[in-house]
């Protein structure tokens, strides 16, 4: 039993030796394996208290706040003074120069300034202005001809004289160039000469239409009303306008107005409150305060209509359609060109009408009610 046990151990060692021989490749360690010594913990050193030393200087230090930075000086650039104006008329030049010529609050001596060799012809003490007027060829003017213009140039000279009996002057000499430009080409017409072409301006005027507007106004009649909502008892202010543009002076009239509940003026129900070439009859029929207002301009006409509704109609909308007409202001007021409304004053408020007169003289003139009857003439009723 002892021998078998020994053999087994040898075999085991042989296997171990074989394995080690295969791993080390012929190298065989000479010294046996030794267990490493236990690791020693480092000794903690106590921090040493630093030693302070006082630094000394050979001479005392001087210290102060830094100086504020100084900005670079700004150079003020003088602004040109708009003190000279010219109005170029047909054959003369009208020049105005302020006495404060340099715009510094110091008036100049009128004797020190000339237009060419011409002195001022007038002086406006209220506006502190010197006035020069000269023909285009006078006062040392010069003429320059270009392709499109004739240019007349003048020089406004300012030569200050010494103050009193001294050699002191407060201002410098100055010269302002004044020019008048006149176009060389014009559209002219001559009776003996009838051109074959038609000027564009004549074509434009002949083909241009009249532009009318009808809008709701605020109570003071100055601005367009932003809302279209009214309540019963409110006053509806309406303004009719014809655009003047380049026409001869025009006067606008309201010939006929009808109120409906639909955009179609012929729809049913309807209510005609202005008829017969400008007669506002609502006050005569219903006793309301509807009337034409006095004119503030010939191309404008305002009237007031008291708000109402149609009986047995649930619609809250009301459409007003008016027929407008414009004529020259030179045309007199007659049975076809008028603006009449019922007069609520006087002994017979229902039987009399008031006619809106032109802006000049701008007053209401009473006329007979017959002027607003069909096929009748207007006449001024004697008092």
DRENLOPA-71165 format. One record per residue (C-alpha): residue in three letters; x, y, z negated. Coordinates in steps of 0.2 Angstrom, whole numbers, padded with zeros to 4 digits, always signed. Layout:
<rs>
ALAXYZ...
</rs>
This chain:
<rs>
UNK+0000+0000+0000UNK+0014+0012-0004UNK+0022+0008+0013UNK+0007+0012+0023UNK+0004+0028+0014UNK+0022+0033+0019UNK+0019+0029+0037UNK+0004+0040+0038UNK+0013+0054+0031UNK+0027+0052+0044UNK+0016+0052+0058UNK+0008+0068+0052UNK+0024+0076+0051UNK+0029+0070+0068UNK+0014+0078+0075UNK+0017+0094+0066UNK+0035+0094+0072UNK+0029+0091+0090UNK+0017+0105+0089UNK+0030+0117+0082UNK+0043+0112+0095UNK+0030+0115+0109UNK+0027+0133+0102UNK+0044+0139+0098UNK+0052+0132+0114UNK+0068+0126+0106UNK+0069+0139+0093UNK+0070+0132+0075UNK+0069+0144+0061UNK+0084+0142+0049UNK+0076+0150+0033UNK+0061+0143+0025UNK+0045+0155+0024UNK+0046+0167+0009UNK+0031+0176+0002UNK+0032+0195+0004UNK+0034+0205-0011UNK+0019+0214-0018UNK+0017+0232-0011UNK+0021+0245-0024UNK+0010+0260-0025UNK+0018+0277-0022UNK+0022+0288-0037UNK+0011+0303-0037UNK+0020+0319-0039UNK+0013+0334-0049UNK+0012+0350-0039UNK+0024+0363-0044UNK+0018+0380-0049UNK+0025+0393-0035UNK+0035+0406-0041UNK+0030+0424-0036UNK+0043+0437-0032UNK+0040+0456-0030UNK+0045+0463-0013UNK+0053+0480-0014UNK+0055+0493-0001UNK+0069+0506+0001UNK+0057+0520+0003UNK+0038+0522-0001UNK+0026+0518+0012UNK+0014+0531+0019UNK-0003+0527+0026UNK-0019+0536+0032UNK-0034+0534+0042UNK-0032+0534+0061UNK-0037+0549+0070UNK-0053+0549+0080UNK-0050+0548+0099UNK-0052+0564+0108UNK-0062+0562+0124UNK-0056+0570+0140UNK-0063+0587+0143UNK-0078+0587+0156UNK-0077+0598+0170UNK-0094+0607+0173UNK-0098+0607+0191UNK-0109+0623+0195UNK-0126+0619+0203UNK-0131+0629+0218UNK-0144+0642+0214UNK-0159+0642+0225UNK-0162+0661+0224UNK-0164+0665+0243UNK-0179+0661+0254UNK-0183+0665+0272UNK-0199+0666+0281UNK-0197+0665+0300UNK-0212+0674+0308UNK-0216+0677+0326UNK-0204+0692+0329UNK-0196+0696+0312UNK-0187+0687+0298UNK-0193+0690+0280UNK-0180+0687+0267UNK-0182+0687+0249UNK-0167+0687+0236UNK-0169+0686+0218UNK-0160+0699+0208UNK-0152+0685+0197UNK-0143+0679+0213UNK-0131+0667+0205UNK-0144+0660+0193UNK-0134+0665+0177UNK-0146+0677+0170UNK-0137+0692+0176UNK-0145+0704+0188UNK-0136+0712+0203UNK-0136+0729+0208UNK-0148+0731+0223UNK-0135+0743+0232UNK-0122+0729+0232UNK-0132+0717+0243UNK-0136+0718+0262UNK-0143+0708+0276UNK-0130+0710+0289UNK-0129+0729+0288UNK-0147+0732+0283UNK-0152+0736+0265UNK-0167+0730+0256UNK-0184+0737+0262UNK-0193+0734+0246UNK-0192+0728+0228UNK-0204+0717+0218UNK-0201+0722+0200UNK-0213+0709+0193UNK-0205+0694+0202UNK-0187+0703+0201UNK-0185+0700+0220UNK-0177+0710+0233UNK-0186+0710+0250UNK-0177+0711+0267UNK-0187+0712+0284UNK-0179+0714+0301UNK-0182+0710+0319UNK-0173+0694+0326UNK-0161+0704+0336UNK-0156+0717+0322UNK-0145+0717+0307UNK-0130+0710+0315UNK-0139+0693+0319UNK-0132+0680+0331UNK-0141+0669+0343UNK-0137+0651+0346UNK-0146+0642+0360UNK-0147+0623+0359UNK-0157+0611+0370UNK-0172+0612+0359UNK-0171+0627+0348UNK-0166+0646+0348UNK-0157+0649+0332UNK-0156+0667+0324UNK-0143+0668+0311UNK-0141+0682+0298UNK-0128+0684+0284UNK-0134+0690+0267UNK-0118+0699+0260UNK-0115+0702+0242UNK-0100+0714+0238UNK-0100+0719+0220UNK-0094+0737+0216UNK-0084+0741+0200UNK-0094+0745+0184UNK-0096+0763+0180UNK-0079+0772+0182UNK-0069+0756+0179UNK-0061+0743+0189UNK-0070+0729+0181UNK-0082+0717+0190UNK-0092+0703+0183UNK-0096+0693+0198UNK-0087+0688+0215UNK-0091+0691+0232UNK-0104+0680+0241UNK-0111+0677+0258UNK-0127+0667+0261UNK-0131+0661+0279UNK-0149+0663+0284UNK-0156+0655+0299UNK-0172+0655+0309UNK-0176+0640+0321UNK-0188+0643+0335UNK-0193+0628+0347UNK-0189+0632+0365UNK-0203+0621+0372UNK-0221+0625+0370UNK-0238+0620+0377UNK-0245+0635+0385UNK-0260+0638+0397UNK-0263+0652+0410UNK-0279+0657+0418UNK-0272+0657+0436UNK-0263+0640+0433UNK-0274+0625+0430UNK-0264+0610+0426UNK-0269+0593+0432UNK-0264+0584+0416UNK-0275+0585+0401UNK-0265+0589+0384UNK-0266+0575+0371UNK-0273+0587+0358UNK-0288+0591+0369UNK-0291+0572+0372UNK-0289+0568+0354UNK-0302+0582+0349UNK-0314+0577+0362UNK-0314+0558+0357UNK-0313+0560+0339UNK-0329+0556+0329UNK-0336+0564+0314UNK-0333+0554+0298UNK-0346+0555+0284UNK-0346+0548+0267UNK-0361+0545+0254UNK-0356+0541+0236UNK-0362+0542+0219UNK-0354+0555+0208UNK-0352+0558+0189UNK-0363+0570+0180UNK-0352+0585+0183UNK-0351+0581+0201UNK-0332+0582+0201UNK-0327+0563+0203UNK-0334+0547+0210UNK-0344+0537+0198UNK-0335+0521+0193UNK-0352+0512+0189UNK-0367+0508+0199UNK-0378+0505+0184UNK-0392+0517+0179UNK-0406+0517+0167UNK-0424+0524+0169UNK-0423+0542+0166UNK-0405+0544+0171UNK-0400+0557+0185UNK-0392+0549+0200UNK-0380+0562+0207UNK-0376+0559+0226UNK-0364+0568+0237UNK-0363+0568+0256UNK-0347+0574+0264UNK-0341+0576+0282UNK-0322+0576+0284UNK-0316+0592+0291UNK-0299+0587+0299UNK-0295+0599+0313UNK-0313+0602+0318UNK-0321+0619+0318UNK-0328+0623+0301UNK-0343+0611+0298UNK-0358+0611+0287UNK-0366+0594+0282UNK-0385+0591+0281UNK-0395+0576+0274UNK-0410+0574+0286UNK-0418+0559+0279UNK-0416+0547+0264UNK-0425+0531+0260UNK-0424+0519+0245UNK-0427+0501+0247UNK-0423+0485+0237UNK-0414+0477+0252UNK-0400+0484+0263UNK-0413+0485+0278UNK-0420+0503+0277UNK-0436+0497+0286UNK-0439+0483+0272UNK-0454+0484+0261UNK-0456+0492+0249UNK-0448+0508+0253UNK-0448+0526+0246UNK-0444+0541+0257UNK-0438+0555+0246UNK-0430+0566+0259UNK-0438+0569+0276UNK-0442+0582+0289UNK-0424+0587+0292UNK-0419+0590+0275UNK-0434+0592+0263UNK-0432+0583+0246UNK-0450+0579+0241UNK-0448+0568+0226UNK-0451+0582+0214UNK-0467+0587+0223UNK-0474+0570+0223UNK-0468+0563+0206UNK-0465+0579+0196UNK-0447+0574+0193UNK-0432+0585+0192UNK-0424+0579+0208UNK-0416+0593+0219UNK-0402+0599+0230UNK-0388+0607+0221UNK-0380+0623+0227UNK-0366+0621+0239UNK-0348+0622+0233UNK-0341+0619+0251UNK-0349+0619+0268UNK-0344+0601+0272UNK-0351+0595+0255UNK-0369+0593+0250UNK-0375+0586+0233UNK-0392+0581+0227UNK-0400+0574+0211UNK-0412+0560+0211UNK-0421+0554+0195UNK-0419+0535+0193UNK-0434+0525+0196UNK-0440+0507+0200UNK-0453+0499+0211UNK-0469+0493+0203UNK-0471+0474+0201UNK-0453+0471+0208UNK-0441+0462+0197UNK-0425+0466+0207UNK-0414+0477+0198UNK-0405+0483+0214UNK-0409+0499+0223UNK-0402+0504+0240UNK-0401+0522+0246UNK-0399+0525+0265UNK-0397+0542+0271UNK-0395+0550+0289UNK-0382+0564+0289UNK-0379+0577+0301UNK-0365+0591+0303UNK-0365+0607+0313UNK-0354+0622+0315UNK-0355+0634+0301UNK-0359+0648+0314UNK-0376+0639+0317UNK-0389+0648+0307UNK-0401+0638+0295UNK-0417+0634+0304UNK-0431+0621+0304UNK-0419+0607+0310UNK-0404+0612+0299UNK-0409+0615+0281UNK-0408+0608+0263UNK-0425+0611+0254UNK-0431+0605+0237UNK-0445+0608+0226UNK-0444+0623+0214UNK-0450+0619+0197UNK-0450+0638+0192UNK-0462+0652+0196UNK-0481+0653+0196UNK-0483+0639+0209UNK-0469+0626+0206UNK-0477+0613+0217UNK-0481+0624+0232UNK-0464+0632+0234UNK-0447+0626+0240UNK-0430+0632+0237UNK-0418+0632+0252UNK-0399+0629+0249UNK-0390+0643+0256UNK-0372+0643+0263UNK-0357+0645+0252UNK-0357+0663+0257UNK-0367+0671+0249UNK-0370+0655+0239UNK-0387+0658+0232UNK-0404+0649+0233UNK-0417+0658+0243UNK-0436+0653+0241UNK-0445+0648+0257UNK-0463+0643+0260UNK-0468+0625+0257UNK-0474+0625+0275UNK-0456+0624+0281UNK-0456+0606+0276UNK-0471+0601+0285UNK-0469+0592+0302UNK-0468+0602+0317UNK-0468+0619+0308UNK-0455+0633+0308UNK-0446+0639+0292UNK-0448+0657+0288UNK-0443+0667+0273UNK-0458+0671+0262UNK-0460+0690+0257UNK-0460+0693+0238
</rs>
